[in-house]
Amino acid sequence: MEKRSILHMLDPMPHNSPFDINMAMDAGFDVLMPYSNVKLDSVYGLTQDAIFSRGPAGVRRTGIFIGGRDLGLAMDMLKASQQAMVPPFEVSVFADPSGAFTTAAALVACVEKQLQSQHGKALSDCKALVFGGTGPVGIATGVIASLAGAQTALVDHLSAETADDVAKAYNRRFACTLTGACGRTDAEKAELLRDADIIFCTAKAGIQVLNAATLETALQLKVAGDVNAVPPAGIEGIKRNDLGTPLRHANPDLNAVGVGALAVGNVKYQLQNELLRLMLTAEKPQYLDFRAAFGKARELV
C-alpha cells in the first residue's frame, strides 16, 4: 500500500499560516504537520527526523514547507534543510514566507507579460519602483525584478536609510542591484515617478499609496501592478480584476496599463498549488524558492 503523503510545515512565527495549510491540503497532501516557533538551529535535526523515518519510498511522499515573515531567515532555513539531506533520504523543500515568493513572482510575471504585449519592452529595458518595498512581498518583488534586469528601487514610506539598508542586505545575499528610496509625501513620490517605467505597489492592505494627481506626473510609465485587494486600492484607479486595462488617471498619451490584485492573486494561487503538487510528483527532490516560483509564474501567464 502506498504511504500517505506528509508535509512538515516549519514556521518561526507563533502560528502557521491558515492560508498555507489550506493550500497544501488542496494540493493533495494527506497529512499536514505544522511546527511553530521553529529556530534556525532546529531545522537540521527536524529535517533528519523527517527523512530517516520513512525509507527511500516514503521520502518521495514527504515534503517540508518553510513559512514565516523574514525572507532571509526562510532562505537560511531552506539551506539548512538541504544540508541535512543524506541521499537517497532526500525530500523536497519549498520556502514561501508570508506567501511573499509566490505573490511577488506572480506580480512580476503579470507585469512583465503586459510590458511585452502592450509596449514591446522587457524588464531589462525598464526602471521599476516598488512601493511598500521594505515589506516581505516588496523585497521579494524587488529581488525578482532586479535579477530579471530591471533597474529597481525599493521605496519606503518613512525612511530612505531603511530602504538603503534593506537594498544593500539583499544585494549582498542575492547579487542583485537594488537601490533604496523614500516616498513620504506626494511630492517625493511624483519625483520618483518622473522616469519610472514600472510601478509595483506592495504596501499594506487598505492603504492608498499613489493618488490620481501623483499618477498624472509620470512621464514614461508603462505598467503598474497592485497587490492590494482591500479598498482603497494602493494605486488609485486600478480595479482588482484589471489585467492590461488602460491605467486610469495616467497621461493617456503613455498608453500605460494596470494589473489588479485579483489578476495577480489568480496567478499566485495557481502558482503555489503547482509548486506544492510538484513536491509530490517530481522524480528528484526539489528545492523551491522565489527563483523557481518566478520561472513557473512566467509559464502560467
C-alpha positions in Angstrom: 0.0 0.0 0.0 1.3 3.5 -0.9 2.3 5.5 2.1 0.3 8.7 2.8 1.9 12.0 1.8 3.1 14.2 4.7 4.1 17.9 4.6 6.1 19.1 7.6 5.4 22.9 7.8 8.2 24.7 9.7 7.4 28.3 10.8 9.5 30.6 13.0 6.3 32.6 13.9 3.9 31.7 16.8 1.3 30.4 14.3 1.4 28.6 11.0 -0.5 30.4 8.2 -4.0 29.0 7.6 -3.7 30.1 4.0 -0.7 27.8 3.5 -2.4 24.9 5.4 -5.4 25.2 3.1 -3.3 25.4 0.0 -1.3 22.3 1.0 -4.4 20.3 1.7 -5.9 21.3 -1.6 -2.7 20.4 -3.5 -3.1 16.8 -2.4 -1.1 16.3 0.8 -2.8 13.7 3.1 -1.2 14.8 6.4 -0.1 18.3 7.4 2.2 18.7 10.4 2.6 22.3 11.5 5.5 23.4 13.7 5.6 26.9 15.2 8.4 28.9 16.8 11.0 26.9 14.9 14.5 28.2 15.3 17.1 28.0 12.6 19.3 25.7 14.5 16.4 23.2 14.9 15.9 22.8 11.1 18.8 20.4 10.6 17.5 17.9 13.2 13.9 18.2 12.2 14.8 17.5 8.6 16.7 14.4 9.5 13.9 13.1 11.7 11.6 13.5 8.7 13.8 11.8 6.1 15.1 8.8 8.1 11.7 7.6 9.4 10.1 6.7 6.1 12.6 4.8 3.9 13.5 5.6 0.3 10.0 5.1 -0.9 8.5 7.2 1.8 10.6 10.2 1.3 9.0 10.7 -2.2 5.8 11.2 -0.3 7.3 13.6 2.2 7.9 17.4 1.9 9.0 20.3 4.0 7.4 23.8 3.7 9.1 26.8 5.3 6.9 29.9 6.2 7.4 32.9 8.5 7.8 36.5 7.5 11.6 37.0 7.2 12.8 36.3 3.7 16.4 35.9 4.7 15.6 33.6 7.5 13.4 31.5 5.3 16.3 31.1 2.8 18.7 30.2 5.6 16.2 27.6 6.8 15.8 26.1 3.3 19.6 25.9 3.1 19.9 24.2 6.5 17.3 21.7 5.5 19.0 21.0 2.2 22.3 20.4 4.0 20.7 17.9 6.3 19.7 15.6 3.4 21.5 12.2 3.1 20.7 10.7 -0.4 18.7 8.6 -1.0 17.0 10.0 2.1 16.1 13.4 0.5 12.8 15.3 0.3 11.6 18.4 -1.5 11.6 21.7 0.4 9.6 24.8 -0.5 10.1 28.2 1.1 7.4 30.8 0.7 7.5 33.1 3.8 4.2 35.0 4.1 3.4 33.9 0.6 5.9 36.5 -0.5 7.8 34.5 -3.0 4.7 33.3 -4.9 2.9 36.6 -4.7 5.9 38.6 -5.9 6.6 36.0 -8.7 3.0 36.3 -9.9 3.1 40.1 -9.7 6.4 40.5 -11.7 5.3 37.9 -14.2 1.9 39.6 -14.8 3.6 43.0 -15.2 6.3 41.6 -17.5 3.7 40.0 -19.7 1.8 43.3 -20.1 5.0 45.2 -20.6 5.9 42.9 -23.6 2.5 42.7 -25.1 1.5 46.3 -24.7 4.8 48.1 -25.2 7.2 45.5 -26.7 9.6 46.0 -23.8 11.5 43.7 -21.5 12.2 44.2 -17.8 15.8 44.8 -18.7 14.7 47.9 -20.7 13.0 49.5 -17.7 13.2 51.3 -14.4 11.0 50.0 -11.7 9.7 51.3 -8.4 8.5 49.0 -5.6 6.2 51.0 -3.2 6.0 49.1 0.1 9.4 47.9 -0.9 10.7 47.1 2.6 8.0 44.5 3.4 8.2 40.8 2.6 6.3 41.0 -0.7 8.1 44.2 -1.7 11.5 42.9 -1.1 10.8 39.7 -3.0 9.3 41.7 -5.9 12.4 43.9 -6.0 14.8 41.0 -5.9 13.0 39.2 -8.7 12.7 42.3 -10.9 16.3 43.2 -10.3 17.6 39.8 -11.2 15.5 39.9 -14.3 17.3 43.0 -15.4 15.1 45.9 -14.3 16.8 48.9 -12.6 14.8 48.6 -9.4 14.3 50.8 -6.3 12.7 49.8 -3.1 10.6 52.7 -1.8 10.0 53.0 1.9 7.2 55.4 3.1 9.2 56.8 6.0 13.0 56.4 5.6 15.5 56.4 2.8 18.0 55.0 5.2 15.8 52.0 5.9 15.3 51.4 2.2 19.0 51.6 1.5 19.9 49.2 4.3 17.3 46.6 3.0 18.5 47.0 -0.6 22.2 46.5 0.4 21.4 43.5 2.6 19.6 41.7 -0.3 22.1 42.8 -2.9 24.7 41.0 -0.8 22.6 37.9 -0.4 21.4 37.5 -4.0 23.9 39.6 -6.1 21.1 41.9 -7.3 21.4 45.7 -7.8 18.6 47.2 -5.7 18.6 50.8 -4.6 16.6 52.5 -1.9 14.3 55.5 -2.0 11.8 57.3 0.2 8.3 58.4 -0.7 6.9 60.2 2.4 4.9 62.9 0.5 3.1 63.2 -2.8 5.8 65.5 -4.0 8.5 62.9 -3.2 6.5 60.2 -5.0 5.9 62.4 -8.0 9.7 63.0 -8.3 10.3 59.2 -8.2 7.6 58.6 -10.8 9.0 61.0 -13.4 11.3 58.5 -15.0 9.7 55.2 -13.9 8.5 52.7 -16.5 7.0 50.3 -14.0 5.3 50.6 -10.6 4.9 47.7 -8.3 2.6 48.5 -5.3 3.1 46.0 -2.4 2.1 48.2 0.5 -0.2 47.2 3.4 -3.8 46.3 2.6 -6.3 49.2 2.5 -3.7 52.0 2.1 -3.7 54.2 -1.0 -0.1 54.9 -1.9 -0.5 56.7 -5.2 -3.4 59.1 -5.9 -4.7 60.3 -9.2 -2.8 63.6 -9.1 0.5 61.9 -8.4 0.0 59.4 -11.2 -0.6 62.2 -13.6 3.0 63.4 -13.1 4.5 60.2 -14.6 6.3 60.9 -17.8 7.1 57.4 -19.1 5.0 55.0 -17.2 4.1 51.7 -19.0 2.7 49.2 -16.5 1.5 49.5 -12.9 0.7 46.4 -10.7 -1.0 46.5 -7.3 -1.5 43.5 -4.9 -3.8 45.3 -2.5 -7.3 43.7 -2.7 -8.7 45.7 0.2 -10.3 49.1 -0.7 -9.0 51.6 -1.3 -6.6 50.3 -4.0 -2.9 51.0 -3.5 -2.9 52.8 -6.8 -6.0 55.0 -7.4 -8.0 53.9 -10.4 -6.7 50.3 -10.6 -9.6 47.8 -10.2 -9.0 44.4 -8.7 -9.7 42.5 -11.9 -7.6 44.7 -14.2 -5.2 42.9 -16.5 -3.8 45.1 -19.2 -6.6 47.7 -18.6 -5.8 51.3 -19.5 -4.5 52.9 -16.4 -7.0 55.4 -15.1 -5.5 58.8 -14.2 -2.2 58.3 -16.0 -1.5 60.5 -19.0 -3.4 58.8 -21.8 -0.6 59.5 -24.3 1.6 57.0 -22.3 -0.8 54.0 -23.1 0.0 52.8 -19.5 -1.9 49.8 -18.3 -2.8 48.4 -14.9 -2.7 44.9 -13.3 -5.0 44.5 -10.3 -4.8 42.4 -7.1 -7.2 39.6 -8.2 -5.5 39.2 -11.5 -2.2 38.7 -9.6 -3.9 36.6 -7.0 -5.3 34.2 -9.6 -1.7 33.5 -10.8 -0.4 33.3 -7.2 -3.0 30.7 -6.3 -2.2 28.6 -9.3 1.5 29.0 -8.7 1.5 27.9 -5.1 -0.7 25.0 -5.9 1.5 23.8 -8.8 4.7 24.1 -6.7 3.1 22.1 -3.9 2.0 19.5 -6.4 5.5 19.4 -7.8 6.8 18.3 -4.4 4.6 15.2 -4.8 5.2 14.3 -8.4 8.9 15.2 -9.2 11.3 12.4 -9.8 14.0 14.1 -7.9 13.8 16.3 -4.8 13.1 20.0 -5.4 14.4 23.0 -3.6 11.9 25.7 -4.3 12.3 29.5 -3.6 11.5 32.7 -5.4 13.5 31.7 -8.4 11.5 28.5 -9.0 8.3 30.5 -8.3 9.2 33.1 -11.0 10.1 30.5 -13.6 6.8 28.8 -13.1 4.8 32.1 -13.0 6.2 33.0 -16.3 4.8 29.7 -17.7 1.4 30.4 -16.2 0.9 33.8 -17.6 
